[in-house]
Amino acid sequence: MIHGYYIIRAMWDEFIKAIDSNLQEVGKDLGNWLSEHAFNIGVILFGAWIIRHFGSKIIIEALRHTLRTDLYPTQIDREKRLKTLESLVGAVVRVGIYIIATIMIVGELGINTGPLLASAGVLGVAIGFGAQSLIKDLVSGIFIITENQYRVGDTVKLGEVHGVVEGITIRTTILRDLNGHVHHIPNGSISVTTNKTMDYGRINENIVVSIDTDLDRLAHVIDHVGEELAAMPEFHRKIIDPPKMVSVKGFTEAGVSVKILGKTVPADEWRIKSEMYKRLKKAFVANHIDLAK
């Protein structure tokens, strides 16, 4: 028994020595690998972080100085265009940096990236055939941004959804409606786009007055209210053409329909229209003009 004990003890000691020797070899190899590669990988990751955080900002600043003033004449137009391009630039820079950094790190690990890139190309083709809707979203997003169909901050109607554009990526458009709900709409599903804040806003209203209304007096009252609006400090730079009565549309069962038209800077027509109706109501009462019942 005692002899067997010493044999087992000797075998255990040899086992421990073997493990210790292997651990030392592994530690030595790991130390050598870290000394050769860890610094380079750290530089790659740090460089990717720097470019990721500052690259898009540098590109946007360059674009800020190259935007054509004939295409984007106002500061609001230029800022909307820059915010929209920022979404595209950020996505392209982010994806590009991730891909390049990954390839560089794989190469630093000693793996041949040639077959990897070839496999990625084949895989990309296979995924492309199986993800046609995604490809459609990406292509549509690129056209939306490059054609300047709408910008971040615009009020639009996309299909049946109305709202303010909060973000545009090359895959989706993000809208927030008047209820505060956020809608993520795939770009490839957008068939009809209505931009309500491009170039200028329009006041286009019809009102119906009683059949015995003096239409000349009605036109004078409406035009006077439009001139008052254009003279207001908060509106005089917002109104391009003051609201005025432009035509008598015809008779209805209730009375006479007339059209009011005006032109404003983009996105201000609703606020101006609200004030116009407040003033028209007071003016109609003062001039004994009755709306049709």
Buried (B, 14 or more C-beta within 10 A) or exposed (E): EEEEEEEEEEEEEEEEEEEEEEEEEEEEEEEEEEEEBEEEBEEBEEBBEEBBEEBBEEBBEEBEEEBEEEEBEEEBBBBBBBBBBBBBBBBBBBEEBEEBBBBBBBBBEEEEBEEBEEEEEEEEEEEEEEEEEBEBBBEBBEEBBEEBBBBBBBBBBBEEBBBBBBBBBBBBBBBBEEEEEEBEBBBBBBEEEEBBBBEBBBBBBEBBBEEEBEEEEBBBBBBBBBEBBBEEEEBEEBBBBBBBBBEEEEEEEEBBBBBBBBBBBBBBBEBBBEBBEEBBEEBBEEBEBEBBE
